[in-house]
Amino acid sequence: MSFSLFTYASVLVMLLSCSGSVDTAERKDGSVNTTAPAQPSDTTVYQSPETQIRLTNNSAVIKGAISPGDKPAISVYVDSAVTLSLKLQATDRNGNVRINQIKMPDGKPDGPFGMSIDYPVSQKGNYTIILGQNLMAGDPWTGNWVMTVAIK
């Protein structure tokens, strides 16, 4: 019996890892289980205090964790785009995380924003995206997040 359970589990893992679609399932505890097509080389892991990302085909996926008081900062170089597109997602449906600010290459900040934005860019240089918790939206939260950054 344990051999067939092991075989079943192995086949299931292989099928999920080969899938090209994104499957989302809500668990009983309210968290969301997401299987994404991104490979490890396609995903940048956020590292404190600021992570500079490189875009592949004008986009990137960044993942990280946040605790109360954390303000992850992700920096991206923009040289010819018109729009900086950001889509942030918490790994559970009660996640309290948002795009707090976008700092322009000249140092001027803008924000706060929600969990997604198509932000018009007019300057060439490094844009810093600062994430944080919405202090007016609920209790402090510790959890994981995933953000897609694209330039258009």
QUICOR-V717160 format. One line per field, one symbol per residue. phi: phi as a letter, one per 20 degrees, with the letter a starting at -180 (. if undefined). burial: 1 if it has 9 or more other ideal C-beta (glycine too) atoms within 8 Angstrom, else 0. Layout:
phi->???
burial->???
This chain:
phi->.ffffffgfffffffffefedddcceefenfdedddffegfedeefcfebdeddedlmbbdccacccgnfcgcddceddbedcddccdbefcfefdbbefbcefgenfebqeceebadefdcdeqeddddeaeefedqfgcdadcccddbdc
burial->00000000000000010010000000000011010000000011010000101010001111110100000111110100101111011111001111111111000000101001001010001111111111000000101111111110
